[in-house]
Amino acid sequence: MTFFKISLLFGLFLPLTGHAQAVPADTLKPATPVDSVASDSTARLKKEEEAKAAPVAASDPTGFHYKITADGTVTAGNVNRALIQVGGAFDWAVSQLFRFASNPSFAYGRQNQQLNEREILADFRTTYLHERKFYYLGFGAVEISNLRKIHQRLTGGAGIGYKLLSRKNAYLSVTNVLLYEYTDFITNSVEVQDVNVLRNSTRIFGEYQWDQGRYSISHTVFMQPALNQPNLRWNGNLAFQIRLTSLIGVRTAVQNSYESVVAAGRKNNDFRWTTGLVLEVK
């Protein structure tokens, strides 16, 4: 079964996750501006047609929006390998003050009949004053990783965000939060202890689109040094997406993550390049 067939199969029914930490999408993109009604009927009709063709941003004052991505590959022969990745971005703006969001993800991989990857992330975020340039946010997450021998990772924190650029086709924001992390490794090594740290987390997120939203590029970078011990985590991704229909698109993404403290036998750096389908409703 070819890569394309597997991508299509999971793209039709499901939700991209990284090796080290799922990178959440930003949910504070600007709403499409509302134009005043023109007095001339011809001009008004033209504006209405343009409004229908323009992409609707995922940050209306209220409403529910979601994006589901799926990637997969299967090889057979000298190497028998199967990899499936599904992820989602769910956003619920209950008012102009509060917004709730979640980016759950799951990855599963086997090679030569051995389980190599089983990554699970469940998170929940809330944002206060999300329609303003300066806003506040809080979050919590649970992560499990067979690949990196993480039995359980718990994180939670709160901080502030600022929109550097907030336009219909271009968005750029930076957030800074103080977070607590507890990581329970699957290891008996005395050299690697469970992690119990406070971190300062800085994130830069950007998304840009053109040709009425048909093409888009997004990027995310996290830098998370510990405050009470030598321990650094960082990760980032870059994705390019083409919208095929109003609901379906294809995208390719590169992801890289680094952790200075890992379980015995694990490498500090992970890199992944994937291609798959996107189901998006804004």
N, C-alpha and C positions, 0 to 999 in steps of 0.2 A: 504494500500500500504506500503510495507516494506521500510526500510531505504536504502537497496541496490538498489531497483528499482528506487527510487527517485534520488539517487546519480548517477546512470547510465543514467537516463533520462537527467539530466542537464549536466552531463559530456560529453555527445555526442554532445550537441549543443552550450555550453557556455564556461566565465571565472569563493581568500580566503581573507577574510577581518577580522580584529579584532574589538573588541568593541570600543577601544579608538582611535586607529590610525592605519591605514593600514601600514604595515611594508614593505617598498620597497625592492625588491630583488636587489642584486648588479649586475651591468652590466659590470664589469671590469675583469671578469675571464680571465685567460691567454689563448691565442690561442694555438692550438695544434702545437708543434714544427714540422718543416719540415726537414726530414732527407735527407742527400745527397744521390744521386743515386749510388748504389754499382756497381763496375765494373763487378762482377760476376753475371750472369743472374739469377742463382738460388737464390742468396741472395737478388737481386733486387725484384724478384717475391714475396719472403717472406715478405719483407718490405712493398710492395704494399698491400698484404693481411692483414697485421697487421694494416696498416693505415685505411683500409676500416672498420675494426672491432672496431677501437678505437673511443671513443666518441669525437665529435667535440665541443670544448668549445664555449661559447656564446660571444666571444670577438674577432672575426676575425677583421683584420684592417678595413674592410668595410663590409657592409651587414645589412640585417634586420632579427631580430630574435624575437620570441615571445613564451610565455608560458601562457596557460589558465587553471585555476583550477575551479572546481565546487564541492560544497558540499550541501547536502540537507537531510531533514528528515520530515516525516509526521507521526503523531500519532492520533488515533481516539478512542473514548470511554469515560472514565472518564475525560480525558484531551484531548482536540482537539488542536493540535499544528502543525504548518507548519513553517519550516525554510529553506530558500534558501540563499546560498552564492555563488557569482561568482566573480572572480578576474582575472586580466591579468597583464602580464609583457611584455612590448613592448620595443625593443631596436633597435636603428638605428645608426650605425656607418658610418657617411658620409665620414670620412677620418681618418688618424692616429692622427689628432689633435682634432676633435670634435666628440662627441657622444651624441645622444638625447635619452631619455628614459621616460617611463610613466608606472605607476602602478594603473590604475583605478580599483575600486572595488565597489561592491554593495551587501548589505545584506537585506533580508526582512523576517520578522517573525510575525506570528499571533498566539494568544493563546486564546481559547474560544471566537472566533469571535472579538477579540480586537487586534488592531495593537500595537505590542510591540517594534518592531525593523524595522527601515528603515534607513540604513547607506549608504551614498554615499560619495565617495572620487574621486576627479579628480586632478591629479598632472602632472607636467612636469619638467624634469630635463635635464641639459646640463653639459657635462664634457669636460674639456680642457686638452690635453696631456694625454688622457686616457690610452695610451699604455705604459706610463712610470710608474716607481715605485711611484713617487711623482706627484700628479695631483691636479687639481682645479675643483670645481663644484659649480653650482648655481641651485636654484629650486624655485618653487611656487606651492601652493596647495589650493584647496577649499574642505571643508568637511561639511557635513550635517548629523545630528544624532538625530533621534527621541528617541532612547533609552536613550541618555544622555542629552536630551533637548537642543541640540545645533542647533540653527536656522541657523547659518553660522559661520564657522571658516576659516579664511584666514591666510596663513603662506607663508613666503618667506625669502630667505637668500642665503648666499654664504660662501664658506670656502675651506678647503684643505683636501686631503686624502692621505693615505700612504698604500702601499701594503706590509704587513708584510710577507706574504707567497704567492707566485704566481707560482704554478706548474700545470701540466695538471690535476691531480686528487686531488689537495688540494689548497684552496684559503682562505686567511685571510686578511682583511683590516680594518683600523680604519679611521674615518673621524671626523673632528671637524669644525662646522660652527656656525656663528652668525646668528640668525633668528629673525624675527619679527612675532608676533602672535596677531591677533585680533579675539576674540571669542564672539559671540552674543548669549547669552542663552535665551531659551524660558521660562521666569519666570518673575513674578511680585514681587519677594522677594527683599526687600531692603538689605538683608544680603549678597546676591550674586550679584555682579555687573559684567558687561561685562569685559572680560579680554583684556588688552592692554599692552603687555609686550615685552621685549627683552629677548631672551633666548640664552644660550650656549648649543648646541646640540652635543653630542658625540655618535657616533655609531660604534659598533663592529660587523662585518659581517664575517661569515665563511661558506664554503661549501666544502664537502669532498665526494668523490665517489670511488667505487671499483668494481671489477668484470666487467671491461670495461664499467663502467657507469650504470650498471643495478641497483645498490643500491647507494643511496646518502643520506647524512644528511646535513642540513643547519640550521644555527642559526643566529639570529639578536637581538641585544640589543640596545635600545636608552635610554640615560640619558639626560634630558632636564630641568635643573634648570633655573628659571627666574633670571635676573640680577638686576632688579629694584623693586622687591617686593617678598614676601614669596609665591612662587608658583613653584611646582615641578611636572613634568610629566616624567614617564618612562614606557617603554613597551618592551616586548621581545617575541620571539617565537622560537620554536624548531620543525623541521619537518623531517620526515623520508619518503623517496620515493622509490618505486620499479617500474622500467620500465618494462612494459609487452611487448610492441612492440617498434619499432623505434619512434612512435608518442605518444602512450598512456601509461600512468602509473597510479598507485594508490599511495596515500600518506595519512599519518595521522600527525596532527600537534596540538601542545598545544600553547596557546597564553595567555599572562597575561599583563594587562595594569593598570596603576595607575595615578590618577590626584588628587592633593591635593585640588584644587578648582573646585567644581562641582555645578551644579544647585540644587536648593532646592528639597529634596526628592530623590536625586540620591546618589548611593554609590560611594566611591572613587575607588574601585578596581573592575575590571571585569576579568573573566577567561573563556576561551572557549577551548574545545577539539573537533576537527572535523576530519572527514575522508571523502575522496572524490577522484575524478578522475582528472588527469592532461593530458592536450594536450600540447605537447612541440615540437617546431621546432627550431633547432639550426643551 
